[in-house]
Amino acid sequence: MDIQAERDLLKDDYGNYYVVSYATKDSLTVVNAALYHAFNQELTDEFVAEVKRKYPKGVAIGVYFADLVHEQIEKLEDPEFPGHIYDLNEVRKEYDIHLKPIYHDSLHL
């Protein structure tokens, strides 16, 4: 298993996806994928314009970030695209997992 930070996704038994935000030889720090995108996106006029272009009828902001995860899943399912989606339980057998909680002071990555 060659898991790379900010490339690969992990999936749990409930269908939640996680981004590996930091990786060492034997441990991974992971965060919910939609939150990872949300906390790494600066709220700018350009960002608002991009969301309005993508969703001209309006949308809850969480949908935008969930759709980013969906797009990443589609890419990772393409054998031509680098990276993989790993089963979280299988990854736990080889790595020490540090799961960042949803509500935490240091979630900003």
N, C-alpha and C positions, 0 to 999 in steps of 0.2 A: 504494500500500500504506500503510494507516494502522494500523500495529501499536501497540497500547497495552499498557503494562506491567500485569501482574497480571490481564489480561483475555484476551488472545489466547494461543493455543498454536502451537508450531511442531512439525512432525513430520519425522523424518529417514527415510532410505531403509530403515531397519531396523524402523520402526514405533514408535520411541521418541518420546515427547512431551516438550516443554520449555515451561516457563513463562518469559515475559519478565519478569525481575525488575526491570529498569531499562531505560529507552529514552530516547535522544536523537534528534535529527534524522537522524543518520547511523550510529548504533551501538546495539546491543542487548546486554544481558547476559542470558544464559539459563541455566537450571538444569533438570535432570531434574524433570519435573512431580511425580512421587511424592515425591522427596526435598524438593522445595520445600514441599509440604504437611507432610511429616514434620518439617522443621526450623522450621516456623512454628506448630506445635501444642505447647502446653504440656501436660505430663503432670500432669493434675489428677484428683481423684476424679470430677469431672463428666465428663471425657473418657473415663475408664475405664468409667463407667456407660453413656455413650453407645455405646461399642464393644460392651459386653455386651448392650445392647438390640438393636443392629443384628445381632449375631452371637451368639445365645444359646447355641450349641453350642461357642463358642470359635473363635478364628481367629489366625493369625499377624498381627502388627501391620502388616506390609507390605501385606497384603491390604486392610486398611482404607484405606490411603493410595492404593493402586492403584485401588480402587473410587471414591475421590474424583476421581481423574483421569478414570475412565470416565464418571462423572456429568457432569463438566465437558465432556467430548467430546460427550456426548449433547446438552447444552444448546447448545453451539456449532454443532452440526449442524442445529439448529432455526433456520430463517430469522427467526423472531420474536425470537430472543435476540441481544443485542448481542455482537459479537465474531466471530472467525474462527479457523480452523485453517489455517496457512500451511505450505507445503512449505519446509523448511529450505534446500534448494539454491536455490530461487527467491529466498528472503529474502536469502541471501548475495550476490546480484547487486546489491542495493540498500543493504544495511547491512553494517557491520563487526560481526561476531559475536564476543562474548566468552563462551565456554562455561565455566561454573563446573565444576570437576572434582568427582567424587563425594566423594573424600576430601581435604578441604582445611580448613585452620584457619578460613577466613572464610566457610564455607558457610552458617553461621547468618545468616539474612537478617533 
